Amino acid sequence: MKTEYGNAMSRRTFLKAGGIASASLALGGCGLGEKLLPGDFLKEFVQSHFKEMRPDEIKEVKQRLQKQYQKKYGREFILGTEPPFPDVLFAYGLDLSRCIGCRRCVYACVQENNQSRRPQIQWIRVLRFKKGTMNFEESEHYYEAGMVPKEGYYTMPIQCQNCENPPCVKVCPTKATWKEPDGIVVIDYNWCIGCRYCMAACPYWARRFNFAEPEIPTEELNTNLHYLGNRPRMRGVVEKCTFCVQRTRRGRYPACVEVCPVGARKFGNILDPASEISLVLENQRVFRLKEDLDTQPKFYYFFSI
C-alpha cells in the first residue's frame, strides 16, 4: 500500500516490520517525517477494517481522507459511506442484440470511478464475436471502435459480475474484499495487501492491480466519492467494478447504464418485481457467464431480438 503522499512503505512491509512498535523506525526509513504527521501515519496504517469501524471512527477516517485528497489534488472532495438500502439486491442486465460496441460505457466508467489514465486501467472489457459463435479464444478485444456496429459481428461487454457466491472473497487472506447485503462485492483498499489471490480466483478477469501509482489529470477527477468505491486508489492494491456504489446508494444508475446510447444496459433491484431488471428476467431468455462454476453472477446477458 502507498499513502496519498508518496514515499511510503507498503502495508505488507509495515506489518512485517513489526507494526506499531516499528512505526518510529518506519517514519525515519521512508522519509515521511516532513510530509506526513506521525499521528496521521499511524492512523492510516493501523486503521480498523471498514466493517469493524464505529460511527465515530468512520467520521474520523472520512475527515482524514478528505484532507489528504485536498492536499494532494488541490480540490474539495465529498467522501460518502452510505450503507446498503434495506430489501435491495442489485442486479444487472445487458441486451447483446442492442449493444453496438461503441465503448462509451468503458470511457464513462473510467471517468466516474477515477481509474488511472497512465498506466491505463479499465474495469470494462468489450469483446467482439462473429455472429453465431461465442468462442472467447477467438474474440477480438482491440477492434476499431469507429467502425461499429460491424456487419456479421456482435459485441459483449464484460466486467465484475458481483457474484452472489464470489470466489475472490473466499481467497482474500486479509478479508479486504467482501459481499455487501445489497449484493455489491466491495474492497477496503486500506486493507488490501496486493497479493492478487482475488485476481487468480476470479474467472471473469474482472479485477485490476495497480502496478504503479495511478495518474489522473486533476481536472478530470470525480470528487463525489464512496469509501468502498471510486476514491483515489494507491499503488499496490486491487480494484474493480462496484456497480458505481457512489451512485447506486444515492438512488442513481451506474454511469455505464446512463451513458449507453442504445439502452442495452439494465439495472435495478432484483427483489422488486416491478423493477426493470426483474422484468428482463421474467420476459427474456437470459444466461450468465460460466454459470457452471457456481459463482452465481448477478449479471445477466440476453438477446431481445
C-alpha positions in Angstrom: 0.0 0.0 0.0 1.1 3.5 -0.7 -0.1 6.6 1.1 -1.6 9.6 -0.7 1.7 11.5 -0.3 4.2 9.0 -1.9 7.5 7.8 -0.5 5.7 5.4 1.8 6.2 1.8 2.6 3.6 -0.8 1.8 1.2 -2.2 4.4 2.7 -5.6 3.9 6.2 -4.2 4.6 4.9 -2.3 7.6 3.3 -5.4 9.1 6.4 -7.4 8.6 8.4 -4.6 10.3 6.5 -5.2 13.5 3.5 -2.9 13.3 3.1 -0.1 15.8 6.4 -1.0 17.5 8.3 -0.1 14.4 6.4 3.0 13.5 9.1 5.4 14.5 11.7 3.4 12.5 9.4 3.3 9.6 8.9 7.1 9.6 12.6 7.6 9.6 13.3 4.9 7.0 10.7 6.0 4.4 11.2 9.8 4.6 7.7 10.6 5.7 8.7 12.9 8.6 8.2 16.1 6.8 5.3 15.1 4.6 3.0 13.1 6.9 2.5 13.7 10.6 3.3 10.7 12.8 -0.3 10.7 14.1 -1.7 10.5 10.6 0.8 7.9 9.6 -0.2 5.6 12.5 -3.9 6.2 11.9 -3.7 5.2 8.3 -1.6 2.0 8.9 -3.4 0.7 11.9 -6.9 1.7 10.6 -9.6 -0.7 11.5 -11.3 -2.8 8.9 -14.3 -0.9 7.5 -16.8 -3.4 8.7 -15.5 -3.1 12.3 -15.4 0.7 12.5 -17.7 2.6 14.9 -19.6 5.6 13.5 -17.1 8.0 15.2 -14.2 6.1 13.6 -15.8 6.3 10.2 -16.3 10.0 10.6 -12.7 10.5 11.6 -11.5 8.4 8.6 -13.7 10.5 6.2 -12.2 13.7 7.5 -8.7 12.5 7.3 -9.0 11.2 3.8 -10.8 14.3 2.5 -8.0 16.4 4.0 -5.3 14.2 2.3 -7.1 14.3 -1.1 -7.4 18.0 -0.9 -3.7 18.4 -0.1 -2.7 16.1 -2.9 -5.1 17.2 -5.7 -6.0 20.8 -4.6 -9.7 20.1 -4.8 -12.6 19.6 -2.4 -13.9 16.0 -2.1 -17.2 14.6 -0.8 -16.5 11.2 0.7 -19.6 9.1 1.4 -20.0 5.9 3.4 -23.7 5.3 2.6 -24.8 1.8 3.8 -26.9 -0.6 1.6 -30.6 0.1 1.2 -32.8 -2.4 3.1 -34.5 -5.0 1.0 -32.4 -4.3 -2.1 -30.3 -6.7 -4.1 -28.8 -5.1 -7.2 -28.5 -7.0 -10.4 -27.5 -6.1 -14.0 -28.8 -7.0 -17.4 -27.2 -6.5 -20.8 -29.0 -6.8 -24.1 -26.4 -8.1 -26.6 -28.7 -7.6 -29.6 -28.7 -3.9 -28.9 -25.0 -3.4 -27.9 -23.1 -1.8 -30.7 -19.6 -2.0 -29.1 -19.0 1.8 -29.0 -17.2 1.5 -25.7 -18.9 4.6 -24.3 -19.5 2.5 -21.2 -15.8 2.0 -20.8 -15.0 5.7 -21.0 -17.8 6.7 -18.7 -16.7 4.1 -16.2 -13.1 5.4 -16.3 -14.2 8.9 -15.7 -16.8 8.2 -13.0 -14.6 5.8 -11.0 -11.3 7.7 -11.1 -9.4 4.9 -12.9 -5.8 5.5 -13.7 -5.1 7.1 -17.1 -1.4 6.2 -17.0 -0.8 3.3 -16.6 -4.3 2.8 -18.2 -6.8 0.8 -16.1 -10.3 -0.1 -17.4 -12.8 -2.1 -15.5 -15.0 -2.9 -18.5 -13.8 -5.0 -21.5 -15.7 -5.2 -24.7 -15.2 -8.3 -26.8 -16.3 -8.8 -30.4 -17.5 -12.1 -31.8 -18.7 -13.4 -35.1 -22.4 -13.9 -35.1 -23.4 -17.4 -34.3 -20.3 -18.0 -32.1 -19.1 -17.3 -28.6 -15.5 -18.6 -28.7 -13.7 -16.4 -26.2 -10.3 -17.6 -27.6 -11.1 -16.2 -31.0 -12.9 -13.0 -29.8 -11.4 -9.5 -30.6 -10.6 -7.2 -27.8 -8.8 -4.5 -29.7 -11.1 -3.7 -32.7 -11.6 -0.3 -34.4 -14.3 1.3 -32.3 -15.0 3.9 -35.1 -16.4 1.2 -37.3 -19.3 -0.1 -35.1 -21.6 -1.9 -35.4 -19.9 -4.1 -38.0 -22.0 -6.4 -40.2 -21.7 -10.1 -39.1 -20.5 -9.3 -35.6 -21.8 -8.7 -32.1 -20.2 -7.3 -29.0 -20.2 -8.4 -25.4 -19.0 -6.1 -22.6 -17.6 -7.9 -19.6 -17.0 -6.5 -16.1 -17.2 -7.7 -12.5 -20.3 -9.9 -12.2 -20.7 -9.1 -8.5 -21.3 -12.7 -7.8 -23.6 -14.0 -5.1 -21.0 -16.7 -4.4 -17.8 -14.7 -5.2 -14.6 -16.9 -5.3 -12.5 -13.7 -4.9 -13.9 -13.2 -1.4 -13.1 -16.7 -0.2 -9.4 -16.4 -1.1 -8.6 -13.0 0.4 -6.2 -13.5 3.3 -7.0 -10.1 5.0 -10.8 -10.1 4.3 -10.2 -6.9 2.4 -13.0 -7.8 0.0 -16.5 -9.0 0.8 -20.1 -9.1 -0.4 -22.4 -6.4 0.9 -26.2 -7.1 1.7 -27.2 -5.3 -1.5 -25.1 -7.8 -3.5 -22.1 -5.5 -4.3 -18.7 -7.0 -3.8 -16.5 -4.3 -2.4 -12.9 -3.7 -1.4 -11.4 -1.8 1.6 -8.3 -0.6 -0.2 -6.6 0.2 3.1 -6.7 -3.5 3.9 -5.7 -4.8 0.5 -2.1 -6.1 0.6 -1.8 -6.6 -3.1 -1.3 -10.4 -3.0 -3.6 -10.7 -6.1 -5.2 -14.0 -4.9 -8.5 -12.5 -5.8 -7.4 -11.9 -9.3 -6.3 -15.5 -9.7 -9.6 -16.7 -8.3 -11.9 -14.6 -10.5 -13.0 -16.5 -13.6 -14.0 -13.3 -15.4 -10.7 -11.3 -15.3 -12.7 -8.5 -13.6 -10.1 -7.2 -11.2 -7.2 -4.8 -11.9 -4.0 -4.4 -10.0 -2.2 -1.0 -9.6 1.4 -1.9 -10.5 2.3 1.8 -10.4 1.0 5.0 -8.8 -2.3 5.8 -10.6 -2.2 9.0 -12.6 -5.4 11.1 -13.2 -5.5 14.6 -14.5 -6.6 16.9 -11.7 -9.3 18.5 -13.8 -10.8 15.1 -14.6 -11.2 13.8 -11.1 -14.6 12.9 -9.9 -14.8 14.4 -6.4 -18.1 12.6 -5.4 -16.7 9.5 -3.7 -17.6 6.5 -1.7 -15.1 4.9 0.6 -15.8 1.5 -0.9 -15.9 2.7 -4.5 -14.3 5.4 -6.5 -12.0 7.1 -4.1 -8.4 7.5 -5.4 -6.5 4.3 -5.1 -2.9 3.6 -4.3 -0.1 1.7 -5.9 -0.2 -2.0 -4.9 -3.9 -2.5 -4.5 -6.6 -4.3 -6.5 -9.7 -2.6 -7.8 -12.9 -3.4 -9.8 -16.4 -2.5 -10.7 -18.7 -1.9 -7.7 -21.9 -1.1 -9.7 -20.9 2.5 -9.1 -21.7 2.2 -5.4 -21.2 6.0 -5.0 -24.2 6.5 -7.4 -26.5 3.5 -6.8 -26.6 4.0 -3.0 -27.7 7.5 -3.7 -30.6 6.4 -5.9 -28.8 6.8 -9.3 -28.0 4.4 -12.1 -24.4 3.3 -12.7 -22.5 5.6 -15.1 -22.4 2.9 -17.8 -26.2 2.5 -17.8 -26.8 6.2 -18.1 -24.3 6.7 -21.0 -25.3 3.7 -23.2 -26.7 5.3 -26.4 -28.9 2.3 -27.3 -30.3 1.4 -23.9 -28.6 -2.0 -23.9 -27.9 -1.9 -20.2 -30.5 -2.6 -17.5 -30.0 -2.2 -13.7 -32.1 -2.4 -10.6 -33.4 -4.2 -7.5 -33.9 -7.9 -8.3 -36.1 -8.1 -5.2 -38.6 -5.6 -6.6 -40.9 -7.4 -9.1 -41.7 -4.1 -10.9 -38.0 -3.2 -11.4 -36.6 -3.1 -14.9 -34.1 -5.9 -14.2 -36.9 -8.1 -12.8 -39.0 -7.6 -15.9 -36.0 -8.6 -18.0 -35.6 -11.8 -16.1 -39.3 -12.6 -16.3 -39.7 -11.9 -20.0 -36.3 -12.6 -21.6 -34.2 -15.7 -22.1 -31.1 -14.8 -20.1 -27.8 -16.5 -19.5 -24.9 -16.0 -17.2 -21.2 -16.4 -17.9 -19.5 -19.6 -16.6 -22.6 -20.4 -14.6 -21.4 -23.9 -14.1 -18.7 -22.6 -11.7 -21.5 -21.8 -9.2 -20.3 -18.2 -8.8 -24.0 -17.2 -9.2 -23.3 -13.9 -11.1 -25.8 -11.1 -10.7 -25.0 -10.0 -14.3 -27.4 -11.4 -16.9 -27.0 -11.4 -20.7 -29.8 -11.7 -23.2 -30.8 -11.2 -26.8 -34.1 -9.3 -27.2 -34.3 -9.6 -31.0 
